[in-house]
Amino acid sequence: MAGRRFPPIGCLIPFEAAARLGSMSAAARELGISQPAISRHLQMLEADLGQPLFYRNRRGLTLTTAGNEYRHAVSLGLDHIAAATLALRAQTGEQTIRLATNFGFAQQWLMPRLTRLRAAFPTLAFRLMTSDDDDVFDTSECDIAIRFGTGHWPGWQVSDLFSEEVFPVCAPAYLDERPHLKASRPGGPRLEVTDLLSEKLLHMDTANADWLDWGDWLRLHHVAPPAARPQMLYSTYPLVLQAILGGEGIGLGWRGLVDDLLRSGSLVQLAPGLKRPQYGYFITYRRSHPAERLLHKIAAWLVAEARLQAAAGEISLGTESIGR
């Protein structure tokens, strides 16, 4: 354009991400490109401007005075572009909220509430995206990500949904065939964790290192896991639940995900829940998102649903809090 000299336009988004996150690797994860590519974009932009924008050290990136001023201008421009894009899409009825979460949460918690969610926001369309790889949420084009973890995701606004509580569950049919386990129900002898070692334990091939598996759950109870490798690994939590409901064995149940199955009698909780208060499910969306106000309303609606679920009452044998 006459009278204007623009920088390399393709460098601006990598610059904004690196400046906001303070890390080339974090910017690479968010944008779905390699760290060397981020570095090349930053070098190209600095060469074009004729001065450094960052101090580089082992801890990451720190903006220079010029870099901080430039970040403000670039962020403002990108925010205006994003807001204008969102407004135009809304005019054509194409305002779609992309909602991402893992398979288990999507099936057990979110799907039963989708009808009410759509009714609460009738002018919106929702696209549900599922993955058990949490890193995908950082690089995908999702607007809201419901994640499991500790609640620490730099660059994301985070709302607490519910904390983690995990306990062994089985189908009534499995319990009926094992009188020694049935006797451990309330009113009978307490089930010892070591009693589970002789049972068929159903395992998920976990994609998220923060999720508890049987080995973790047993070790947190100071019990050594069985030495034998599982004969079967299920790739998603819905598949594990299907096997449990089919009476194939005992699996781990998460409070919030299996509550309806417990209340209906489809599943039976065998032992008190183990709580790790530092872990849980969180609603997240990127800070400075052009639809931030709208996403805040959706997040508040989801949090209210979780509070209603808690107020409805939980079937529980008690809990035991264990730290890492």
N, C-alpha and C positions, 0 to 999 in steps of 0.2 A: 504494500500500500504506500502511495506517494507520501513523503514527509515523515514516515514512521520506519524505524529500524527495530525489528523484533529480534529477540534472542532465539536460539534454536528451540522451536516450540515444543518438540518432543522431549526436551530436558526439563520442562517446568513441573510436570507431575512427579517424576522421580525426585526432583529437588524438594518439592513441598512435602513429600512423604518422608524423605530422609531428615529434613529439618524438623518436622513434627515429631518423629519417632526417635531422633537422635542416634540412628543406627542404619548403616547401609544394609545389613542383613535383615533387619526388621522391615525396612522399606521394600526389599526384594520379596519377602514373604507376602507382604500386603498386596503388591502389584503383580505377583506371579511371574517375576522375571529373575534372572540370576544376579548375585551380588556384583560380579564383574561388570554386568551391564549397567547397574546403578552407578558404579564408580566411573565408568566411561561417560555417562550422561553428566555427572557432576563436573568432571574434568573439562568436558566440552563447554559447559555453561560458564565455568570460571575462566576458561581461555577466552571466550567471547566477551565477557565482561571486563577482563583484564585485571582481576583481583580475586583473592581467595574468599570463599563464602563460609568455609568451615575450618576449624582446627581439628585435626585428626589425631587421636590417641588410642591407647589400648581399650579404654572404656567406651569408645564410640566417637560420636561427632558432637562438636560444640560450635554454634554459630559465631562467626565474627560479627563485628558491629554492622558491617555492610551486609552480611548474610542475613542478620536479623531484620534489617530494614527491607531487604528484598523479599524475604519470606512473607512479611506482612502484605506487601503489594501483590505477590503471586497468589497467596491464600485468598485475598479479597477478590481477585479476578476469577479464580476457579470457583469460589462460592457463588459469585454472580452467574457464572455460566451454568453451574449445576442447578441453581434455583430457577433460572429461566427455562432450562430443559425440562425440569419437573413440572413447571407451570404449563408449558406447551403440551406435554403428555397428558396432563390432567384435563385440558380443554378438549382433547380428542377421546376422552374416556379410557385412556390407557395407563392410568395410575395403578400400577401393580406393586404390591409389597412382597418382596422376596424373603421368605421366612425359612431359615436353615436350622437344622438340629440333627441329633443322631437318630438312628432307626428306632431304638427302644422308646425314647421319649416321644417321637412322632406318633408311634402306634398307640402307646399306652396312656399318654397324657394329653397330647395335642389333638389327635383325631376326634376323640369324644367331645371336644369343645369347639371344633371348627364351625359348626352350624351357628353356635351362639356368637362366635367371633365375627363371622360374616354379617350376622344380624346387627351387631353392635357398630359395625363400620360398613354400612350398605353401599357407599359410593366407591369402595375399594375392591380390587381383585387381589387375591392372595396366591402366590406360587410357593408351594412347599418343596424345599430342597433338603435331601437327607444324605448324611455321610457319617461314618463312625471315625473318620480321620479329622480331628479337631483343627489341624493346620489348614484344611481346605477352606474353613470359614474365613481365614485371614486373606486368602487370595481370591475368593469367589466374589461375585457381584451381589451378595445377599445384603438386605437392608437391616434385618434383625437376625441375630444368631442366638439360639438358646443352647448354652454350653454347660458341660460338666467340668468342674475344676475348682480352683481356689479363689476365683473372682479377680485374678490379676491378669488383665489384658491391656497393655499400654495402648493408648489411642482410642479406647472403646469406653463408652458410658455403660456402667454395670448396675443392674438391679438384682437383688437377692430374691430368688424364687422359693427354694426350700433346701435345707441342709441334708446331708447324706445320712441315711440309716439303712443298714443292710442286715438281712437275716435269712436263714435257710427256710425254703418253702417246698411243699410237695402237693400233689393231688390227693384228695380223700381216698381214692382207690389204692394209691401206693401205701398210704397209712393203714388202710384196712387189712392189708396183707402182712403187716409187721406189728404184731401186738406189743412188742417191746417198745416201739416208738409211740404207739398210741397211748400206752400207759403213762408216758411222760407229759401228756397234755395237762392243762390246769386241773388240779385236784389229785394228780398222780405224782410219781417221782419226777424230779427235775431231769431233763435230758442233759447229759454231759456231752461236751463238744467231741470228746473222743469216741462217743457212740456213732458219730457220723462217718468215721473212718472205714467202717465195714459196710457202708451203704454205697449205692451207685450215685456218684456225684456228677452232675452235668456241667460241662465247662464251655465257656465262650472263648473264642480266639480273640482276645481283646486288642483293639487297635489304639486305645487311649491308655497311656501308662498310668494315669491317675485312677482308673477304674479298679476296684477290688476284684480279684479273682479268688478261687477257693484257696490257693496257696497263701495269699495275703490274709484272707479272713481267718484261716486256721492259725497262722503265725501270730496274728494279733491277739489270739486267745492262748498263745504259748503252747500250741500243739503243732508238731511237725507234720507237714502234708505227706500223703502217701508217696512212696518212692516211684511207684509205677506211673508211666505216662498215661494220660487219658486215652481211651480207645476212640473217642469221638470229640471233635471240636466243632462248635457251631459258630458260624461267621457273624451272626447278628443276635441281639438280645431277643427279638421276636421269635427266632427259631428255638432259642433255649426255652422260652416260655411255652411254646407249642409242645416241646418234648416233655416239660414238666406237667402240663395239663393232660398229656397223654398217658401219664403214670409211668414214665420211663425212668424217673429218678428224682433226686433232690437237687434243686438249684438255688442260687442266691436271688433274693427278692429285694427290690429297692422301694423304700417308703416313698409314696407319691406316684410310683409307677404300677404297683400291684394292689393298691388299696381296694379298688372296685372288685378285683378277683377274690380278695380276702373276705370282703363284706358279703359277696354272693355265695361264698362257700366253695368256689371253684378251686381255691388254693387254701392251704393250711400253713400257718406259721409255726415252726417247730421249736424255736428258741428265741430268747430276747434279742432285740435289735442291737447291732453294734453301730455307734455313732462316731463319725469323724467330723467334728464341728467345722473344721477348716475347709471341708469339701462340700460341694452341693451343686445345684443347678442355678444358673444365672441367665438373665435376659441382657443381651448386649447389642449395642449399635454404635457405629463410629461417631466420635465427637465431630461437631461441625457438619454433620450430615444435613443436606439442604432441606430434608423433611423431618428435622429433629423434633419439632413440636408434635407432629403426627406420630412419630415413633415413640415418643414419651407417652402419649395417650394409649397406644397399643400395649406398651410395656406395663403401664399402670393397670390396664384391663386384665392382663395375664397374671399379674401379681394378685389382684383382687380374686381371681379364680382360685389361685393357690390358697388364699386365706379362707375362702369358702369351703374348700376341700378339707382344710385342717379343722374348721369349725364344725363340719359334719360329723366329726368323730372318727377315730382311727382304731382299728383292731390291733392290739399290741399285747405282747407279753412283758412289756417293760423295755428299757434300753440300757445300754452300757456304753459310756463314752470312753473312747480310746484315742489318744493322740498319736502322732506319727512317731 
